[in-house]
Amino acid sequence: MTVSRTILDQLGGNRFAVMTGAKSFVGSDNALSFRLPSNFARDGINAVRVTLDPSDTYTVRFMRVRGTKITDIATTDTVYCDDLQSTFTRITGLDTNMGRVFQGVQS
């Protein structure tokens, strides 16, 4: 389960979950899957699976799940750990970092 914990940490950990509404995390030997709130992310994406590949990069699968029907929305492979957050944001439209949300805001 250390791979799934590492994936969650690379996505942003608890802040990621709060910022995106991610829930129902399920880890396996080489992957992390989670759900997103319905009608929250772009293109109806409500499920994501991040899998560690033998090349030490990730494959990220973005899906829409309705009952037993799973529709693939996008799959991105050869994603480096540094690019997990930006890939997630680019595909879902959900930001993973409070600093970027408030960037440029002056008090």
C-alpha positions in Angstrom: 0.0 0.0 0.0 3.0 2.3 0.1 2.7 3.0 -3.7 -0.9 4.1 -3.3 0.1 6.4 -0.4 3.0 7.8 -2.4 0.6 8.5 -5.3 -1.8 10.4 -3.0 1.1 12.4 -1.5 2.3 13.3 -5.0 -1.2 14.5 -5.9 -1.2 16.7 -2.8 -2.4 14.5 0.1 -5.2 15.7 2.3 -5.2 19.1 0.6 -5.8 17.4 -2.7 -8.9 15.6 -1.3 -10.3 18.8 0.2 -9.6 20.9 -3.0 -11.1 18.4 -5.4 -13.7 16.6 -3.3 -12.0 13.3 -3.9 -13.2 10.4 -1.8 -13.5 6.6 -1.7 -9.8 6.1 -2.1 -8.8 2.5 -2.9 -5.2 1.4 -3.1 -3.6 -1.6 -4.6 0.0 -2.8 -5.0 0.7 -0.4 -7.9 -2.3 1.9 -8.1 -4.7 4.4 -6.5 -8.3 4.8 -7.5 -10.8 7.4 -6.2 -14.1 9.1 -7.0 -14.9 12.7 -7.6 -18.3 14.4 -6.9 -20.7 14.0 -9.8 -21.0 17.0 -12.2 -18.0 18.7 -10.6 -15.1 17.9 -13.0 -15.0 18.6 -16.7 -16.7 16.2 -19.1 -18.5 14.4 -16.2 -15.3 12.8 -14.9 -16.2 11.2 -11.6 -13.5 8.4 -11.2 -9.7 8.4 -11.6 -7.2 5.6 -11.5 -3.4 6.3 -11.2 -1.2 3.3 -12.0 2.5 3.1 -11.5 4.1 1.6 -14.6 7.4 -0.5 -14.7 9.1 2.6 -16.3 8.5 4.5 -13.0 6.0 6.8 -14.6 2.2 6.8 -14.3 -0.8 6.0 -16.4 -3.8 8.2 -15.4 -7.2 7.0 -16.5 -10.1 9.5 -16.2 -13.6 7.9 -16.3 -17.3 8.6 -15.9 -19.1 5.9 -13.9 -22.8 5.6 -14.0 -24.1 2.4 -12.3 -22.3 -0.4 -14.0 -21.4 1.6 -17.1 -17.8 2.9 -17.2 -16.9 5.4 -20.0 -13.3 6.3 -20.5 -13.0 10.0 -20.9 -9.2 10.3 -21.2 -6.1 8.2 -20.5 -2.6 9.8 -20.2 0.5 7.6 -20.0 4.2 8.3 -19.3 3.3 10.9 -16.6 6.2 11.8 -14.3 5.5 12.3 -10.6 6.2 16.0 -11.0 3.4 16.2 -13.6 0.6 14.3 -11.7 -1.1 17.5 -10.4 -0.9 19.4 -13.6 -2.2 16.5 -15.6 -5.1 16.0 -13.2 -5.9 19.8 -13.4 -5.6 19.9 -17.2 -8.0 17.0 -17.8 -10.5 17.6 -15.0 -10.4 21.4 -14.7 -10.0 21.0 -10.9 -7.1 22.7 -9.2 -5.1 20.8 -6.6 -3.2 23.6 -4.9 -4.6 26.5 -2.9 -1.5 28.6 -3.7 -2.4 28.6 -7.4 -6.0 29.5 -6.6 -4.9 32.6 -4.7 -2.0 33.4 -6.8 -2.1 37.1 -7.7 -4.7 37.9 -5.1 -3.5 40.9 -3.0 -4.9 41.7 0.4 
